[in-house]
Amino acid sequence: MSNPSVYDESAVEAYDLVSSMLSPGAAHAAWVASHRPLAGRTVLDLGCGTGVSSLALADAGARVVAVDASRPSLDVLKEKCLDHDVEAVEGDFRDLRLDSAFDVVTLSRNTFFLAQEQEEKIDLLRVVARHLAPGGAAFLDCTDPAEFQRAGGDAHSVTYPLGREHMVTVTQTSDRAAQQILSIFLVQGASTLTAFHEQATWATLAEIRLMARIAGLEVTRVDGSYAGEPYGARSREMLIVLEQQR
């Protein structure tokens, strides 16, 4: 699993800025809501970070429990969610045991891929199954692995503006054999320079179907965009809906 110390006090402000500007929080929540109405429903948001998706889900009317292993990230979330129905919980979501079941469980923007080993991914899916209420659904929001595979082994860098005062350079290196991608974020302000990184291990749809079955879940739908377009060879997203096995 990605080390929570990556998002310590020295980096969490930069991480929050990148996440707030580049993560598809509203689009993620709208995609979830297109399959399961969120108003008045309970949602477990696993690997919430500083809460971009958690807040968007709450804006859609959900009661959200947001879980992350990084206390500094949760501290930022708590400052943001004073007017939202969001409860922040510190914990390792590979071995989470809450006393509640939820209508919806979400893992936003490649959170599932932060589980490095296959067994970690299966453990994570077991946690999802454990916390789903009858008739509930889970949502994995992933980049299509073909996007990573096309990158090859060379490092590729892209720079994005973050509002008027900051910019971020994202450098990604892909290892197709190991199905891993290392992303290094360099956030630059007028007088600040902060770096943090994420290492992800992607899984194909066929692998996720198999891991889901082992965990007691089944893939019931796959979309290729947040607008619900069918998943196919040209999709850039792999948006997966999971339900408990029947």
TITOR-942115 format. One line per field, with one value per residue: residue in three letters; x, y, z of N, C-alpha, C in turn; residue number from 1. Coordinates in pm, 1 decimal, decimal comma, padded with zeros to 6 digits. Example, Ala and Ser with C-alpha at 12.3 -4.5 7.8 and 13.67 -1.06 7.14 Angstrom:
res (ala:ser) .
n.c1 (01319,0:01285,0) .
n.c2 (-00569,0:-00225,0) .
n.c3 (00780,0:00708,0) .
ca.c1 (01230,0:01367,0) .
ca.c2 (-00450,0:-00106,0) .
ca.c3 (00780,0:00714,0) .
c.c1 (01320,0:01290,0) .
c.c2 (-00330,0:00003,0) .
c.c3 (00780,0:00787,0) .
n (1:2) .
***
This chain:
res (met:ser:asn:pro:ser:val:tyr:asp:glu:ser:ala:val:glu:ala:tyr:asp:leu:val:ser:ser:met:leu:ser:pro:gly:ala:ala:his:ala:ala:trp:val:ala:ser:his:arg:pro:leu:ala:gly:arg:thr:val:leu:asp:leu:gly:cys:gly:thr:gly:val:ser:ser:leu:ala:leu:ala:asp:ala:gly:ala:arg:val:val:ala:val:asp:ala:ser:arg:pro:ser:leu:asp:val:leu:lys:glu:lys:cys:leu:asp:his:asp:val:glu:ala:val:glu:gly:asp:phe:arg:asp:leu:arg:leu:asp:ser:ala:phe:asp:val:val:thr:leu:ser:arg:asn:thr:phe:phe:leu:ala:gln:glu:gln:glu:glu:lys:ile:asp:leu:leu:arg:val:val:ala:arg:his:leu:ala:pro:gly:gly:ala:ala:phe:leu:asp:cys:thr:asp:pro:ala:glu:phe:gln:arg:ala:gly:gly:asp:ala:his:ser:val:thr:tyr:pro:leu:gly:arg:glu:his:met:val:thr:val:thr:gln:thr:ser:asp:arg:ala:ala:gln:gln:ile:leu:ser:ile:phe:leu:val:gln:gly:ala:ser:thr:leu:thr:ala:phe:his:glu:gln:ala:thr:trp:ala:thr:leu:ala:glu:ile:arg:leu:met:ala:arg:ile:ala:gly:leu:glu:val:thr:arg:val:asp:gly:ser:tyr:ala:gly:glu:pro:tyr:gly:ala:arg:ser:arg:glu:met:leu:ile:val:leu:glu:gln:gln:arg) .
n.c1 (00084,6:00042,5:00255,8:00140,4:00292,2:00386,2:00206,7:00254,8:00282,9:00448,9:00392,0:00120,3:-00033,9:00040,7:-00035,5:-00313,7:-00378,2:-00314,6:-00488,9:-00738,4:-00754,3:-00712,5:-00835,1:-01123,3:-01358,4:-01635,1:-01727,1:-01684,1:-01865,5:-02105,0:-02108,4:-02130,7:-02382,4:-02540,6:-02583,2:-02657,7:-02882,4:-02791,3:-02890,0:-02967,9:-02852,8:-02607,9:-02256,7:-01941,6:-01628,0:-01336,0:-00989,5:-00976,7:-00815,3:-00764,8:-01025,7:-01169,1:-01347,4:-01514,1:-01642,8:-01779,5:-01955,4:-02104,7:-02217,6:-02398,2:-02591,6:-02541,3:-02463,9:-02156,5:-01886,8:-01554,0:-01248,3:-00904,4:-00548,4:-00373,2:-00316,2:-00258,4:-00384,7:-00652,1:-00690,5:-00690,6:-00921,0:-01115,3:-01120,8:-01241,7:-01498,7:-01695,4:-01949,4:-02061,9:-02199,1:-01997,9:-01794,0:-01477,6:-01243,0:-00962,6:-00764,5:-00643,5:-00746,0:-00732,6:-00784,6:-01018,5:-01276,4:-01570,3:-01868,0:-02087,2:-02293,3:-02301,2:-02477,1:-02340,5:-02008,4:-01705,3:-01408,8:-01208,6:-01048,4:-00810,7:-00746,1:-00778,0:-00564,5:-00349,4:-00305,6:-00052,0:00020,1:-00128,1:-00264,9:-00312,2:-00492,8:-00707,9:-00765,7:-00854,6:-01084,3:-01231,7:-01280,7:-01446,7:-01667,5:-01743,9:-01851,3:-02067,2:-02409,0:-02705,3:-02806,0:-02648,8:-02384,4:-02052,2:-01792,8:-01532,0:-01303,0:-01104,0:-00810,4:-00790,0:-00592,5:-00456,9:-00378,3:-00157,2:00008,4:00066,8:00249,8:00504,8:00848,6:00986,7:01034,9:00778,4:00679,6:00445,1:00315,1:00092,1:-00123,3:-00208,6:-00446,0:-00383,5:-00142,4:00019,9:00188,6:00204,2:00426,0:00402,7:00560,3:00579,0:00664,8:00652,4:00630,4:00581,2:00601,2:00587,9:00348,2:00333,1:00326,9:00503,5:00450,1:00562,1:00519,7:00573,3:00530,5:00506,0:00526,7:00523,1:00729,1:00778,6:00853,0:00750,6:00757,8:00605,2:00518,2:00353,3:00303,7:00166,8:00001,8:-00130,7:-00428,8:-00580,6:-00906,4:-00994,0:-00839,5:-00939,5:-01203,3:-01164,1:-01036,7:-01241,0:-01438,8:-01313,5:-01325,9:-01592,8:-01753,1:-01900,5:-01842,6:-02065,0:-02107,2:-01929,5:-01801,9:-01682,4:-01641,4:-01712,9:-01957,7:-02095,2:-02044,9:-02001,1:-01753,6:-01455,5:-01209,7:-01101,2:-01134,6:-01047,1:-01089,5:-01165,6:-01428,1:-01574,8:-01843,3:-01939,1:-02107,0:-02247,1:-02204,2:-02456,2) .
n.c2 (-00118,9:00226,5:00443,1:00612,7:00817,8:00961,2:01161,1:01359,7:01626,6:01807,2:01781,2:01772,4:02001,3:02073,3:01839,1:01849,4:02075,6:01992,5:01772,8:01896,0:02057,8:01889,6:01639,5:01439,6:01511,1:01608,5:01497,9:01229,7:01187,1:01242,9:01035,9:00810,6:00871,2:00841,8:00574,5:00490,5:00650,8:00922,0:01091,3:01110,8:00863,8:00630,6:00649,9:00501,9:00619,6:00517,5:00562,1:00844,4:01070,5:01418,9:01471,3:01543,2:01392,7:01297,2:01528,3:01607,3:01393,4:01426,6:01674,7:01589,4:01489,9:01270,8:01084,1:01069,7:00858,6:00898,3:00754,2:00728,8:00665,9:00865,8:01097,1:01382,4:01441,3:01388,7:01582,8:01814,0:01761,0:01767,7:02038,3:02133,0:02020,9:02125,8:02220,0:02003,7:01671,6:01476,2:01233,3:01190,2:00928,1:00773,6:00516,4:00195,2:00092,5:-00161,0:-00340,9:-00279,7:-00248,6:-00156,0:-00080,5:-00059,9:-00092,3:00004,4:00189,6:00258,1:00212,4:00370,2:00404,6:00638,6:00793,9:00602,7:00495,5:00226,3:00113,0:00180,4:-00014,9:-00235,2:-00508,3:-00812,2:-00962,9:-00763,4:-00608,5:-00788,5:-00816,7:-00557,6:-00551,5:-00739,9:-00597,2:-00403,1:-00567,6:-00652,5:-00425,7:-00348,4:-00282,2:-00488,8:-00506,4:-00293,9:-00105,8:-00091,5:00129,6:00157,9:00381,0:00419,2:00481,4:00371,9:00084,3:00070,4:00328,1:00363,6:00163,3:00249,0:00443,4:00336,9:00268,5:00503,0:00819,0:01057,7:01391,3:01638,2:01964,8:02148,3:02429,1:02547,4:02712,4:03064,2:03101,3:02880,4:02595,1:02259,6:01999,3:01690,0:01389,8:01082,4:00741,7:00434,8:00086,7:-00169,2:-00447,8:-00506,7:-00389,5:-00136,2:00209,6:00501,7:00810,7:01135,0:01435,5:01773,0:02064,6:02401,6:02724,2:03084,7:03121,8:02871,4:02519,4:02200,9:01850,4:01534,5:01184,7:00911,3:00564,2:00326,9:00017,6:-00122,0:-00299,3:-00523,3:-00537,1:-00803,2:-00920,6:-00783,0:-00869,9:-01138,1:-01113,6:-00985,1:-01185,4:-01369,4:-01224,6:-01221,9:-01061,1:-00921,7:-00798,0:-00577,6:-00378,4:-00181,0:00126,4:00359,4:00625,0:00917,6:01003,7:00778,5:00636,5:00342,1:00102,0:00047,5:-00029,9:00218,4:00368,1:00590,3:00579,8:00343,0:00248,8:00098,6:-00095,3:-00270,4:-00543,1:-00741,9:-01096,0:-01305,9) .
n.c3 (00000,0:-00067,5:00108,8:00392,5:00498,1:00287,9:00250,7:00450,0:00697,1:00564,4:00297,3:00256,8:00205,7:-00054,2:-00184,5:-00142,8:-00290,3:-00553,6:-00575,2:-00539,8:-00764,8:-00987,5:-00955,2:-01035,7:-00868,9:-00860,2:-01099,8:-01050,1:-00835,5:-00969,5:-01155,7:-00985,4:-00873,9:-01097,2:-01110,9:-00856,1:-00655,4:-00444,8:-00248,5:00085,7:00129,5:00265,2:00249,9:00211,0:00183,4:00073,2:00124,9:00117,1:00110,8:00111,7:00077,2:-00162,0:-00326,6:-00124,9:-00026,4:-00256,2:-00285,6:-00053,3:-00112,9:-00298,9:-00142,1:00018,8:00320,1:00449,6:00533,1:00564,7:00498,2:00570,0:00581,9:00641,5:00877,0:00862,9:00616,1:00679,6:00873,2:00718,6:00569,8:00774,8:00834,5:00608,8:00599,1:00764,2:00704,0:00585,4:00560,4:00664,0:00804,0:00930,6:00938,2:01070,2:00943,1:00826,2:00527,0:00423,0:00617,7:00748,4:00988,6:01048,6:01236,5:01077,7:00783,8:00439,8:00187,8:-00039,7:-00149,7:-00217,4:-00414,5:-00508,8:-00789,4:-00890,5:-00643,6:-00581,1:-00715,9:-00560,7:-00378,4:-00361,1:-00404,6:-00536,7:-00341,0:-00152,9:-00293,0:-00310,8:-00037,6:00008,0:-00150,8:-00011,6:00222,6:00112,9:00039,4:00292,8:00405,8:00255,8:00234,6:00201,6:-00134,4:-00198,8:-00369,0:-00503,4:-00616,4:-00832,8:-00939,1:-01195,9:-01395,1:-01731,4:-01782,6:-02028,8:-02084,4:-01917,9:-02015,0:-02271,0:-02221,1:-02201,1:-02098,0:-02053,1:-01885,6:-01858,8:-01867,0:-01763,6:-01737,0:-01536,9:-01476,8:-01151,7:-01050,1:-01012,4:-00887,5:-00858,3:-01000,2:-01128,2:-01197,7:-01335,4:-01336,3:-01486,4:-01474,1:-01629,4:-01569,8:-01755,3:-01738,6:-01464,0:-01414,5:-01301,2:-01206,7:-01148,0:-01009,9:-00987,8:-00823,9:-00856,6:-00704,9:-00755,1:-00621,5:-00581,1:-00396,9:-00301,9:-00313,6:-00351,7:-00323,5:-00388,9:-00406,7:-00578,3:-00595,9:-00802,2:-00874,3:-01142,9:-01249,6:-01477,9:-01637,2:-01653,7:-01450,4:-01229,7:-01227,3:-01154,2:-00900,7:-00765,4:-00756,6:-00588,4:-00354,7:-00299,0:-00452,2:-00755,0:-01083,1:-01219,4:-01401,9:-01638,6:-01718,3:-01964,7:-01937,4:-01734,2:-01806,5:-01861,7:-02093,6:-02296,8:-02200,7:-02378,5:-02636,6:-02688,8:-02465,9:-02200,5:-01935,9:-01677,1:-01529,3:-01271,6:-01154,1:-00870,6:-00713,9:-00447,9:-00465,5:-00599,9) .
ca.c1 (00000,0:00116,7:00290,0:00071,9:00387,9:00402,8:00118,4:00275,9:00257,6:00528,2:00344,3:-00024,7:-00091,1:00061,1:-00121,3:-00451,6:-00391,4:-00318,7:-00610,8:-00854,3:-00757,6:-00702,8:-00915,1:-01260,5:-01448,7:-01774,9:-01757,6:-01691,9:-01991,9:-02214,3:-02109,9:-02189,3:-02524,2:-02612,9:-02613,8:-02721,9:-02916,3:-02709,8:-02960,5:-03011,3:-02785,8:-02480,7:-02144,3:-01809,0:-01528,4:-01210,2:-00874,2:-01038,8:-00720,2:-00813,9:-01171,7:-01232,5:-01464,5:-01604,2:-01723,8:-01869,7:-02060,0:-02191,2:-02293,6:-02506,7:-02691,6:-02505,1:-02398,5:-02029,6:-01777,2:-01434,1:-01140,9:-00770,3:-00441,6:-00291,4:-00379,8:-00257,3:-00488,4:-00781,5:-00699,2:-00733,4:-01061,2:-01201,0:-01135,5:-01327,8:-01630,0:-01777,5:-02086,7:-02096,1:-02226,4:-01882,1:-01720,7:-01342,4:-01196,7:-00826,1:-00752,7:-00591,3:-00868,5:-00717,5:-00827,3:-01114,5:-01392,9:-01664,7:-01990,6:-02196,0:-02294,3:-02324,9:-02544,5:-02241,5:-01866,4:-01632,5:-01263,4:-01198,2:-00934,3:-00697,3:-00717,8:-00765,7:-00432,0:-00246,4:-00274,7:00058,0:00022,8:-00259,8:-00331,2:-00361,7:-00614,0:-00814,7:-00802,1:-00931,1:-01216,6:-01302,5:-01329,6:-01561,3:-01779,5:-01783,3:-01920,0:-02179,5:-02542,3:-02776,6:-02849,8:-02556,1:-02290,3:-01921,3:-01751,4:-01387,7:-01277,3:-00966,3:-00761,0:-00776,1:-00451,8:-00395,0:-00315,1:-00026,2:00088,2:00113,7:00357,9:00635,7:00933,4:01049,1:00966,0:00704,4:00642,8:00344,6:00297,6:-00043,0:-00142,8:-00295,7:-00489,2:-00297,8:-00019,2:00098,5:00186,1:00254,2:00484,4:00380,7:00648,9:00536,6:00746,9:00571,8:00695,9:00472,1:00615,6:00541,0:00220,0:00348,0:00355,7:00550,5:00417,0:00629,0:00452,9:00655,7:00438,6:00585,9:00461,5:00613,3:00846,3:00776,5:00871,3:00716,6:00748,5:00556,5:00507,9:00261,0:00333,3:00045,7:00011,6:-00261,2:-00485,0:-00669,5:-01045,0:-01003,1:-00782,7:-01031,0:-01318,0:-01123,6:-01015,6:-01372,4:-01505,3:-01248,6:-01368,6:-01737,1:-01817,5:-01899,4:-01850,1:-02195,8:-02107,4:-01804,2:-01818,6:-01558,6:-01632,6:-01801,1:-02090,5:-02157,9:-02019,2:-01955,4:-01609,4:-01406,0:-01066,7:-01057,6:-01167,1:-00936,3:-01127,4:-01222,1:-01511,4:-01627,8:-01946,7:-01933,5:-02213,3:-02225,4:-02243,2:-02591,6) .
ca.c2 (00000,0:00351,3:00480,7:00735,9:00923,8:01042,7:01275,6:01412,0:01770,3:01885,9:01766,3:01759,5:02121,2:02060,6:01729,0:01896,7:02168,8:01912,4:01694,2:01984,2:02114,6:01792,1:01519,1:01455,8:01488,7:01626,3:01400,1:01100,0:01180,3:01236,7:00900,0:00723,5:00902,9:00794,0:00433,3:00477,7:00782,3:00947,7:01170,8:01035,4:00733,1:00626,0:00622,6:00480,9:00665,3:00458,1:00631,5:00972,6:01181,4:01541,8:01473,8:01602,0:01312,3:01290,0:01649,9:01604,3:01296,3:01491,3:01777,8:01520,6:01451,9:01149,6:01087,8:01009,4:00823,5:00910,0:00680,2:00740,0:00633,5:00985,1:01191,6:01519,2:01455,8:01396,0:01712,8:01908,9:01731,6:01813,9:02183,2:02161,6:01957,6:02176,9:02236,0:01883,8:01552,3:01390,5:01190,0:01146,8:00815,8:00731,3:00371,5:00121,5:00037,6:-00302,2:-00423,7:-00193,7:-00317,9:-00063,7:-00145,5:-00016,2:-00127,9:00126,1:00175,0:00278,1:00220,3:00427,8:00422,2:00736,0:00811,3:00510,0:00450,1:00080,5:00077,1:00207,5:-00145,0:-00272,9:-00651,0:-00869,0:-00998,9:-00639,5:-00570,4:-00879,6:-00775,7:-00433,9:-00587,4:-00806,0:-00488,8:-00347,2:-00661,5:-00656,9:-00303,2:-00320,0:-00322,7:-00564,2:-00422,7:-00183,3:-00115,2:-00028,1:00198,6:00174,3:00486,1:00388,8:00506,3:00247,5:00044,3:00095,8:00459,2:00344,4:00076,8:00327,7:00532,7:00272,7:00275,9:00633,6:00917,3:01160,5:01501,5:01734,3:02072,8:02204,1:02540,3:02524,8:02847,9:03172,5:03117,2:02757,0:02499,9:02128,1:01915,4:01549,1:01302,0:00943,9:00635,1:00313,3:-00043,5:-00252,1:-00586,5:-00512,5:-00319,7:-00029,2:00344,0:00594,0:00949,8:01233,2:01564,3:01886,2:02178,1:02523,6:02851,8:03198,7:03106,1:02736,5:02406,8:02082,3:01728,3:01410,1:01082,9:00799,3:00444,9:00248,5:-00107,7:-00134,0:-00431,8:-00524,6:-00569,1:-00948,1:-00946,1:-00729,9:-00962,5:-01256,7:-01075,0:-00955,9:-01311,9:-01424,8:-01144,5:-01230,8:-00956,1:-00941,7:-00677,8:-00573,9:-00278,0:-00109,3:00243,3:00412,4:00768,1:00958,3:01023,2:00648,8:00575,7:00202,8:00077,6:-00018,4:-00021,9:00358,3:00436,1:00635,3:00547,9:00210,2:00281,9:-00034,9:-00111,6:-00402,2:-00578,7:-00870,2:-01210,3:-01354,8) .
ca.c3 (00000,0:-00067,7:00245,3:00430,5:00529,9:00167,1:00265,6:00584,3:00710,5:00470,6:00159,4:00244,8:00145,2:-00198,5:-00230,3:-00143,9:-00402,5:-00675,8:-00574,6:-00555,7:-00899,7:-01095,5:-00934,0:-01086,7:-00757,1:-00898,5:-01204,8:-00981,3:-00762,4:-01066,8:-01211,7:-00883,6:-00861,5:-01215,6:-01087,5:-00725,8:-00598,1:-00326,7:-00148,0:00201,8:00137,3:00337,1:00159,5:00268,6:00085,7:00116,0:00068,2:00082,6:00101,7:00174,0:00072,9:-00280,4:-00362,1:-00009,0:-00021,8:-00370,9:-00253,2:00045,9:-00184,4:-00368,1:-00043,3:00091,6:00450,6:00408,9:00623,3:00482,3:00566,1:00514,1:00677,0:00663,8:00969,3:00810,7:00513,6:00746,3:00940,1:00615,1:00540,3:00884,0:00821,3:00494,0:00599,7:00873,2:00655,6:00510,1:00641,7:00642,2:00923,4:00894,5:01019,3:01039,4:00945,6:00711,3:00469,3:00386,1:00731,1:00816,4:01043,9:01110,7:01283,6:00990,4:00642,1:00362,9:00059,2:-00145,3:-00114,0:-00330,6:-00417,2:-00616,4:-00877,9:-00883,1:-00506,9:-00582,7:-00767,9:-00460,1:-00318,6:-00449,3:-00436,4:-00566,9:-00216,0:-00092,6:-00366,7:-00269,3:00098,4:-00004,2:-00201,9:00098,9:00308,0:00042,0:00052,2:00434,1:00445,7:00166,9:00277,5:00097,9:-00245,5:-00219,6:-00480,7:-00486,4:-00737,0:-00850,5:-01038,0:-01237,3:-01530,2:-01806,6:-01785,2:-02158,7:-02077,6:-01857,8:-02101,6:-02385,2:-02179,1:-02213,4:-01980,8:-02039,1:-01802,2:-01932,2:-01777,5:-01808,3:-01640,4:-01533,1:-01383,0:-01036,2:-01021,0:-01061,4:-00811,1:-00851,4:-01110,3:-01091,2:-01300,7:-01303,8:-01412,4:-01468,9:-01532,0:-01631,1:-01582,7:-01806,2:-01692,6:-01325,4:-01410,7:-01202,5:-01253,5:-01045,3:-01041,8:-00902,0:-00835,6:-00813,9:-00697,4:-00744,1:-00600,0:-00596,9:-00310,3:-00246,0:-00403,8:-00273,6:-00403,5:-00329,2:-00511,6:-00561,4:-00675,6:-00822,6:-00949,0:-01206,9:-01276,8:-01593,5:-01604,8:-01629,5:-01317,8:-01128,2:-01220,8:-01078,5:-00761,4:-00708,4:-00725,9:-00469,3:-00239,9:-00280,3:-00530,1:-00898,4:-01165,1:-01284,1:-01507,7:-01661,8:-01804,6:-02020,3:-01907,4:-01625,7:-01864,2:-01878,3:-02223,6:-02283,0:-02193,3:-02498,6:-02666,0:-02696,5:-02340,1:-02116,2:-01799,2:-01649,8:-01414,4:-01242,8:-01051,2:-00806,8:-00620,4:-00380,9:-00545,2:-00571,8) .
c.c1 (00088,3:00134,8:00219,5:00165,6:00419,5:00320,7:00129,1:00254,9:00331,6:00472,4:00193,9:-00088,6:-00077,3:-00026,2:-00266,3:-00475,4:-00401,9:-00449,9:-00733,8:-00868,0:-00769,9:-00790,3:-01060,0:-01365,1:-01594,7:-01815,6:-01770,6:-01825,2:-02109,8:-02223,7:-02171,1:-02340,3:-02605,5:-02650,8:-02686,1:-02754,6:-02843,6:-02784,5:-03012,6:-02945,0:-02655,6:-02371,1:-02017,4:-01707,6:-01391,1:-01092,2:-00912,3:-00939,5:-00772,2:-00959,4:-01237,9:-01358,4:-01563,8:-01697,3:-01822,1:-01984,4:-02157,1:-02274,3:-02411,6:-02610,8:-02659,7:-02451,7:-02272,1:-01941,4:-01652,1:-01315,2:-01008,9:-00668,5:-00356,6:-00364,5:-00372,5:-00362,4:-00625,9:-00799,1:-00743,7:-00880,7:-01152,8:-01222,2:-01233,9:-01473,1:-01720,8:-01923,5:-02132,0:-02118,7:-02118,2:-01815,3:-01585,4:-01294,7:-01055,7:-00818,3:-00695,2:-00708,7:-00851,7:-00769,6:-00928,1:-01233,6:-01477,8:-01790,5:-02111,2:-02180,2:-02345,5:-02395,9:-02445,9:-02102,0:-01791,6:-01482,0:-01235,2:-01059,4:-00810,2:-00659,2:-00698,6:-00626,0:-00320,1:-00217,5:-00174,2:00052,4:-00118,9:-00335,0:-00384,6:-00489,0:-00731,4:-00861,5:-00889,8:-01072,6:-01297,8:-01357,4:-01452,2:-01684,0:-01833,8:-01871,1:-02035,0:-02310,1:-02607,3:-02831,4:-02758,0:-02462,8:-02161,4:-01873,6:-01599,6:-01364,9:-01130,1:-00936,2:-00751,5:-00628,4:-00382,5:-00326,3:-00174,7:00064,5:00143,4:00232,8:00496,1:00717,9:00997,8:00966,7:00901,2:00657,7:00542,2:00328,6:00158,3:-00044,1:-00235,3:-00341,9:-00390,2:-00159,0:00068,9:00092,9:00242,6:00309,7:00471,1:00469,4:00611,5:00630,8:00670,7:00659,8:00587,7:00480,5:00560,0:00403,2:00221,3:00373,1:00393,3:00522,2:00483,8:00566,4:00545,3:00568,5:00519,4:00495,6:00562,3:00740,1:00854,1:00796,9:00852,8:00702,8:00683,7:00537,1:00398,8:00308,7:00207,8:00078,3:-00124,7:-00301,7:-00576,9:-00811,9:-01060,5:-00949,5:-00877,0:-01154,4:-01283,2:-01105,5:-01148,5:-01444,7:-01446,0:-01298,8:-01519,2:-01815,4:-01822,7:-01908,9:-01982,1:-02204,7:-01968,1:-01832,9:-01682,8:-01541,8:-01728,5:-01942,6:-02161,4:-02139,8:-01967,3:-01803,1:-01564,8:-01259,5:-01015,1:-01086,3:-01040,1:-00964,2:-01178,5:-01298,6:-01600,2:-01731,0:-01942,7:-02053,8:-02180,4:-02274,8:-02380,7:-02591,5) .
c.c2 (00124,1:00400,2:00610,8:00849,4:01009,8:01170,4:01330,4:01563,4:01852,9:01883,4:01777,6:01882,5:02116,4:01950,6:01774,7:01991,3:02092,6:01836,2:01780,6:02035,7:02008,6:01669,0:01542,3:01433,6:01498,2:01524,4:01259,9:01085,0:01169,9:01098,3:00802,1:00745,1:00855,6:00646,6:00409,0:00618,0:00802,3:01021,6:01081,0:00900,6:00744,5:00580,8:00606,3:00514,4:00620,8:00525,8:00771,5:01085,5:01302,8:01568,8:01534,1:01524,7:01304,4:01410,1:01653,6:01507,0:01354,1:01601,4:01717,5:01464,9:01329,5:01181,9:01004,9:00979,4:00813,8:00852,0:00702,3:00709,2:00754,1:01082,9:01335,5:01541,5:01469,7:01527,4:01820,5:01887,6:01785,8:01964,5:02219,5:02122,0:02006,8:02189,8:02116,3:01766,4:01448,4:01361,1:01134,9:01039,8:00778,6:00579,2:00316,7:00050,5:-00103,1:-00394,3:-00346,5:-00276,3:-00216,4:-00140,1:-00109,5:-00077,0:-00007,4:00094,6:00178,6:00277,7:00272,2:00424,0:00512,3:00734,8:00727,5:00469,4:00298,9:00038,0:00106,7:00084,2:-00214,0:-00418,2:-00701,6:-00905,0:-00875,8:-00593,8:-00659,6:-00845,2:-00650,3:-00462,3:-00662,5:-00702,4:-00424,7:-00436,3:-00661,6:-00538,4:-00264,4:-00368,8:-00405,6:-00471,2:-00306,1:-00206,7:-00041,9:00024,5:00218,5:00269,8:00475,6:00444,4:00373,6:00209,7:00068,0:00232,3:00449,1:00263,0:00152,8:00414,5:00470,5:00293,1:00411,0:00725,1:01022,8:01265,8:01593,8:01837,9:02131,3:02326,9:02497,7:02661,7:02948,5:03172,6:02993,1:02682,6:02368,1:02059,9:01769,9:01465,8:01157,8:00849,0:00504,2:00190,5:-00142,2:-00395,6:-00603,8:-00449,3:-00208,1:00103,9:00431,2:00736,2:01041,1:01369,4:01672,2:02011,3:02304,4:02644,5:02963,4:03181,8:02967,4:02632,5:02279,9:01962,9:01617,6:01310,6:00982,4:00683,9:00358,8:00122,3:-00133,5:-00280,1:-00419,8:-00558,5:-00717,8:-00983,4:-00898,2:-00819,1:-01084,3:-01222,9:-01045,4:-01084,6:-01376,9:-01354,2:-01149,1:-01124,1:-00996,4:-00806,8:-00680,4:-00469,1:-00217,2:00004,3:00292,5:00561,5:00799,9:00985,0:00891,6:00585,7:00433,3:00193,4:00001,2:00008,8:00121,6:00436,0:00477,5:00607,6:00404,2:00222,9:00161,8:-00029,1:-00255,2:-00421,9:-00712,4:-00984,5:-01261,0:-01506,1) .
c.c3 (00000,0:00075,3:00283,1:00466,1:00408,1:00180,3:00407,3:00583,5:00605,9:00329,4:00145,3:00181,8:-00006,9:-00256,2:-00241,7:-00261,1:-00534,5:-00685,1:-00600,3:-00698,3:-01008,2:-01077,7:-00977,4:-00978,1:-00795,9:-01004,3:-01145,4:-00909,9:-00858,1:-01129,5:-01112,3:-00877,3:-00981,4:-01201,8:-00955,5:-00674,0:-00465,9:-00215,6:-00036,2:00219,4:00216,8:00241,8:00241,8:00160,2:00134,9:00046,4:00025,4:00062,3:00175,5:00139,1:-00048,3:-00318,2:-00246,4:-00004,7:-00138,2:-00347,7:-00151,5:-00017,9:-00259,5:-00271,7:00038,5:00230,7:00437,7:00529,4:00537,0:00557,9:00493,4:00623,0:00712,6:00754,5:00917,8:00701,6:00577,3:00820,5:00841,4:00582,5:00649,0:00878,8:00710,4:00516,4:00711,7:00832,0:00573,5:00606,1:00612,9:00775,6:00878,3:00992,4:00975,4:01046,8:00817,4:00645,9:00412,9:00496,5:00815,0:00865,4:01120,1:01148,8:01197,2:00852,0:00564,2:00232,0:-00056,8:-00083,1:-00236,3:-00306,2:-00536,2:-00678,9:-00845,9:-00741,0:-00503,4:-00626,2:-00668,4:-00375,2:-00410,2:-00495,2:-00462,5:-00439,4:-00143,7:-00161,7:-00326,1:-00127,8:00094,7:-00054,5:-00095,8:00197,6:00243,9:00062,4:00194,9:00471,7:00353,0:00229,7:00167,3:-00010,0:-00275,5:-00336,7:-00446,3:-00621,1:-00735,9:-00966,1:-01077,8:-01375,7:-01603,5:-01814,9:-01919,0:-02162,1:-02018,3:-01950,5:-02221,1:-02350,4:-02197,4:-02087,6:-01957,8:-01949,5:-01891,0:-01832,7:-01844,2:-01697,5:-01652,8:-01443,1:-01271,1:-00988,6:-01076,6:-00998,4:-00808,7:-00984,0:-01060,5:-01214,8:-01254,9:-01395,9:-01382,5:-01541,8:-01518,3:-01648,6:-01625,5:-01756,2:-01551,1:-01306,6:-01305,6:-01271,1:-01134,1:-01092,4:-00939,4:-00930,1:-00778,6:-00821,7:-00668,3:-00726,4:-00617,0:-00515,3:-00247,9:-00354,8:-00320,3:-00366,3:-00321,7:-00443,3:-00476,6:-00648,8:-00681,5:-00900,6:-01011,2:-01224,6:-01397,3:-01548,4:-01575,4:-01491,2:-01208,0:-01116,3:-01134,6:-00930,8:-00692,4:-00670,8:-00601,3:-00343,5:-00216,2:-00352,9:-00676,7:-00968,5:-01240,3:-01394,8:-01517,2:-01759,2:-01851,1:-02000,5:-01794,7:-01674,8:-01892,0:-02014,0:-02205,4:-02281,2:-02317,8:-02520,4:-02666,4:-02568,1:-02266,8:-01968,7:-01793,9:-01518,7:-01384,7:-01130,5:-01002,2:-00716,0:-00556,6:-00470,2:-00501,9:-00559,8) .
n (1:2:3:4:5:6:7:8:9:10:11:12:13:14:15:16:17:18:19:20:21:22:23:24:25:26:27:28:29:30:31:32:33:34:35:36:37:38:39:40:41:42:43:44:45:46:47:48:49:50:51:52:53:54:55:56:57:58:59:60:61:62:63:64:65:66:67:68:69:70:71:72:73:74:75:76:77:78:79:80:81:82:83:84:85:86:87:88:89:90:91:92:93:94:95:96:97:98:99:100:101:102:103:104:105:106:107:108:109:110:111:112:113:114:115:116:117:118:119:120:121:122:123:124:125:126:127:128:129:130:131:132:133:134:135:136:137:138:139:140:141:142:143:144:145:146:147:148:149:150:151:152:153:154:155:156:157:158:159:160:161:162:163:164:165:166:167:168:169:170:171:172:173:174:175:176:177:178:179:180:181:182:183:184:185:186:187:188:189:190:191:192:193:194:195:196:197:198:199:200:201:202:203:204:205:206:207:208:209:210:211:212:213:214:215:216:217:218:219:220:221:222:223:224:225:226:227:228:229:230:231:232:233:234:235:236:237:238:239:240:241:242:243:244:245:246) .
***
